[in-house]
Each structure stands twice: as structure tokens, then as C-alpha cells.
């Protein structure tokens, strides 16, 4: 709990220290105890926040073995596999992430349902991995479905809906489907302005991608206006993550 409190306060060095103490204590319960698996998973989250990706993946993989042994293909195992997928993606190993995402998605759909927000998260991760691998047509369906589930669960003006729509728009751009991408970038701008504010760097990022798409459609004047707005946001100090 001390480690989790430190992580919540973004004091990751302290969180790591406390969780390593917890890990040492948990090992006394045996190699396949739920407390050991949970501690390893939380430690993996902290390592990932610290960008210690190799350590994060190793912790997650140990946790996955424990959870699989204890619970089989349950949600606890799927949650750890989802975390493994994310850190592998952080490392740029998108093809390696796909099997973990597929297993996670199958479990979420079976146990939580096809319209669960956890299912949506796995779908978005799958779409992003496929897009990174330039498998653009395959990426369309999971990204579209992710956005639809999130909209149904939380309404249109939600930051996670914007993220899903943004990924889909980028995928359409990569396919040269500029007419399909353009209204989606516009929607992302509307959502991010409402949810993150007019000075949000994420709004500026969407404007820049939207402007590039407008240029490809021959709509230069509209593109220039967006770039001017984006530049003003950037000048105010915003930098997209």
C-alpha cells in the first residue's frame, strides 16, 4: 500500500523501493501466491512509469505465470497480459505484442462482454499495434469498434473516445483515405477542446494532423487557419505527449 500511495503521488523511486520490500515479503508465501503475483504486477506498472521497460516486462511475465497458474484464463491473467502488451508496445515490438493482445481480448469478450470498456481498451491497443505494423486495413475494424464502445459507455465528449477516433483518423491518412480522416480529426478537436481545454497540447496535435489532411484535400486556407491556431497553443507552452 505504501508503494501504491507513492506511485499515486508520482514518486516512482519511492514506490519502487517500497514494492521491492513487499516483493521480498511476498516471496515468503511461496512461488505461486496471489500476493506475489499482484506485487509483481504493480511493480511492473512502476517500472513502466520509470521507463525501465525490460524490468517492467520481466515483472509482468512473472506475474502472468502466477496468475495463469492460480486463475487460468481469467480476468486477472488477462489484465497482466494487457500490461505486457503495453510495455512491449512501448519498446516498439508491435508484432510481439499482438499474441498477448489477442489472448487478452478473447478473455475480456468472454468474461466481461463485447461492449466492456476493458474490451474497448484491448481493441484500441490491437488497432494501434496493427497500424504501427502498417497493416492499415486490419487496424480499421478494432479502432472503429473501440471508439463505438467508448462512446456508448461514456458519451461522445470523452477523452478516451477522442483517442480512439484520433487513431482511426491516422490510420485512414496512412491509407490515403483523406476524406474519411478529415471529419474525424474535426471531431477529435471538438472533443479535446471540451474535455482538455483550448490550450491543450493534444488539441494542437490534432489540429496539426487535421491541417495536413486538409492540405492533401486541396483545402489550403482552412489548413493555414488551423496551423495558426496550433502555433498559438504551442507558443503558450503546450507540448503533446
TAZIJO-V691307 format. One record per pair of residues at least 12 apart in sequence whose C-alpha atoms are under 10 Angstrom apart, sorted by the first residue. I is the first residue (numbers start at 0). J is the second residue. Records with the same first field share a line. If there is no record, write none. Layout:
I=J / J
This chain:
0=14 / 17 / 18 / 21 / 38
1=13 / 14 / 16 / 17 / 18 / 21
2=14 / 15 / 16 / 17 / 18 / 19 / 20 / 21 / 38 / 41 / 42 / 45
3=15 / 17 / 18 / 38 / 41 / 42 / 44 / 45
4=17
5=17 / 18 / 45
6=18 / 41 / 42 / 44 / 45 / 48
7=45
9=45 / 48 / 49
10=45 / 49
11=42 / 44 / 45 / 46 / 47 / 48 / 49
12=45 / 46 / 49
13=45
14=41 / 42 / 45 / 46
15=41 / 42 / 43 / 44 / 45 / 46 / 49
16=42
17=42
18=38 / 39 / 41 / 42 / 43 / 45
19=38 / 39 / 42
20=38
21=34 / 35 / 38 / 39 / 42
22=34 / 35 / 36 / 37 / 38 / 39 / 42
23=35 / 38
24=38
25=37 / 38 / 39
26=38
30=61 / 65
31=61 / 62 / 64 / 65 / 66 / 67 / 68 / 69
32=62 / 65 / 66 / 68 / 69
33=62 / 65 / 66 / 68 / 69 / 70 / 75
34=62 / 65
35=61 / 62 / 65 / 66
36=58 / 59 / 60 / 61 / 62 / 63 / 64 / 65 / 66 / 67 / 69 / 75 / 76 / 79
37=59 / 62 / 63 / 65 / 66 / 75 / 79
38=58 / 59 / 62
39=55 / 57 / 58 / 59 / 60 / 61 / 62 / 63 / 65 / 79
40=55 / 56 / 57 / 58 / 59 / 60 / 61 / 62 / 63 / 66 / 78 / 79 / 82 / 83
41=55 / 58 / 59 / 62 / 79
42=54 / 55 / 58 / 59 / 62
43=55 / 56 / 57 / 58 / 59 / 60 / 61 / 62 / 79 / 82 / 83 / 86
44=56 / 58 / 59 / 82 / 83 / 86
46=58 / 86
47=82 / 85 / 86 / 89
48=86
50=86 / 89 / 90
51=86
52=86 / 87 / 88 / 89 / 90
53=86 / 87 / 90
55=82 / 83 / 86 / 87
56=82 / 83 / 84 / 85 / 86 / 87 / 90
57=83
58=79 / 83
59=78 / 79 / 80 / 81 / 82 / 83 / 84 / 86
60=79 / 80 / 82 / 83
61=79
62=75 / 76 / 79 / 80 / 83
63=75 / 76 / 77 / 78 / 79 / 80 / 82 / 83
64=76 / 79
66=78 / 79 / 80
67=79 / 80
72=102 / 103 / 105 / 106 / 107 / 110
73=103 / 106 / 107 / 109 / 110
74=103 / 106 / 107 / 109 / 110 / 111
75=106
76=102 / 103 / 106
77=99 / 100 / 101 / 102 / 103 / 104 / 105 / 106 / 107 / 121
78=103 / 106 / 107 / 117 / 121
79=99 / 103
80=96 / 98 / 99 / 100 / 101 / 102 / 103 / 104
81=96 / 99 / 100 / 101 / 102 / 103 / 104 / 117 / 120 / 121 / 124
82=99 / 100 / 103
83=96 / 99 / 100
84=96 / 97 / 98 / 99 / 100 / 101 / 103 / 121 / 124 / 125 / 128
85=99 / 100 / 121 / 124 / 128
87=99
88=124 / 127 / 128 / 131
91=128 / 131 / 132
92=128 / 131 / 132
93=124 / 125 / 127 / 128 / 129 / 130 / 131 / 132
94=128 / 129 / 131 / 132
95=128
96=124 / 125 / 128 / 129
97=124 / 125 / 126 / 128 / 129
98=125
99=121 / 125
100=120 / 121 / 122 / 123 / 124 / 125 / 128
101=121 / 122 / 125
102=121
103=117 / 118 / 121 / 122
104=117 / 118 / 119 / 120 / 121 / 122 / 124 / 125
105=118 / 121
106=118
107=119 / 120 / 121
108=121
113=144 / 148
114=144 / 145 / 147 / 148 / 149 / 151 / 152
115=145 / 148 / 149 / 151 / 152
116=145 / 146 / 148 / 149 / 150 / 151 / 152 / 153
117=145 / 148 / 149
118=144 / 145 / 148 / 149
119=141 / 142 / 143 / 144 / 145 / 146 / 147 / 148 / 149 / 159 / 163
120=141 / 142 / 145 / 146 / 148 / 149 / 159 / 163
121=141 / 142 / 145
122=138 / 140 / 141 / 142 / 143 / 144 / 145 / 146 / 148 / 163
123=138 / 139 / 140 / 141 / 142 / 143 / 144 / 145 / 146 / 159 / 162 / 163 / 164 / 166 / 167
124=138 / 141 / 142 / 145 / 163
125=137 / 138 / 140 / 141 / 142 / 145
126=138 / 139 / 140 / 141 / 142 / 143 / 144 / 145 / 163 / 166 / 167 / 170
127=139 / 141 / 142 / 163 / 166 / 167 / 169 / 170
129=141 / 142 / 170
130=142 / 166 / 167 / 169 / 170 / 171 / 173
131=170
133=170 / 173 / 174
134=170 / 173 / 174
135=167 / 169 / 170 / 171 / 172 / 173 / 174
136=170 / 171 / 173 / 174
137=170
138=166 / 167 / 170 / 171
139=166 / 167 / 168 / 170 / 171
140=167
141=163 / 167
142=162 / 163 / 164 / 165 / 166 / 167 / 168 / 170
143=163 / 164 / 166 / 167 / 168
144=163
145=159 / 160 / 162 / 163 / 164 / 167
146=159 / 160 / 161 / 162 / 163 / 164 / 165 / 166 / 167
147=160 / 163 / 164
148=160
149=161 / 163
150=163
155=186 / 190
156=186 / 187 / 189 / 190 / 191 / 192 / 193 / 194
157=187 / 190 / 191 / 193 / 194 / 195
158=187 / 190 / 191 / 192 / 193 / 194 / 195
159=190 / 191
160=186 / 187 / 190 / 191
161=183 / 184 / 186 / 187 / 188 / 189 / 190 / 191 / 194 / 205
162=187 / 190 / 191 / 201
163=187
164=180 / 183 / 184 / 186 / 187
165=180 / 183 / 184 / 185 / 186 / 187 / 188 / 205 / 208 / 209
166=180 / 183 / 184
167=179 / 180 / 183 / 184
168=180 / 181 / 182 / 183 / 184 / 185 / 187 / 205 / 208 / 209 / 212
169=181 / 183 / 184 / 205 / 208 / 209 / 212
171=183
172=208 / 209 / 211 / 212 / 215
175=212 / 215
176=212
177=209 / 211 / 212 / 213 / 214 / 215 / 216
178=212 / 213 / 215 / 216
179=212
180=208 / 209 / 212 / 213
181=208 / 209 / 210 / 211 / 212 / 213 / 215 / 216
182=209
183=205 / 209
184=202 / 205 / 206 / 207 / 208 / 209 / 210 / 212
185=205 / 206 / 209 / 210
186=205
187=201 / 202 / 205 / 206 / 209
188=201 / 202 / 203 / 204 / 205 / 206 / 209
189=202 / 205
190=202
191=203 / 205
197=228 / 229 / 232
198=228 / 229 / 231 / 232 / 233 / 234 / 235 / 236 / 237
199=229 / 232 / 233 / 235 / 236 / 237 / 238 / 239
200=229 / 232 / 233 / 235 / 236 / 237 / 238 / 239 / 240
201=229 / 232 / 237 / 238 / 239 / 240
202=228 / 229 / 232 / 237 / 239
203=225 / 226 / 227 / 228 / 229 / 230 / 231 / 232 / 233 / 237 / 238 / 239
204=226 / 229 / 232 / 233 / 237 / 238 / 239 / 240
205=225 / 229 / 239
206=222 / 224 / 225 / 226 / 227 / 228 / 229 / 230
207=222 / 223 / 225 / 226 / 227 / 228 / 229 / 230
208=222 / 225 / 226
209=221 / 222 / 225 / 226
210=222 / 223 / 224 / 225 / 226 / 227 / 229
211=223 / 225 / 226
213=225
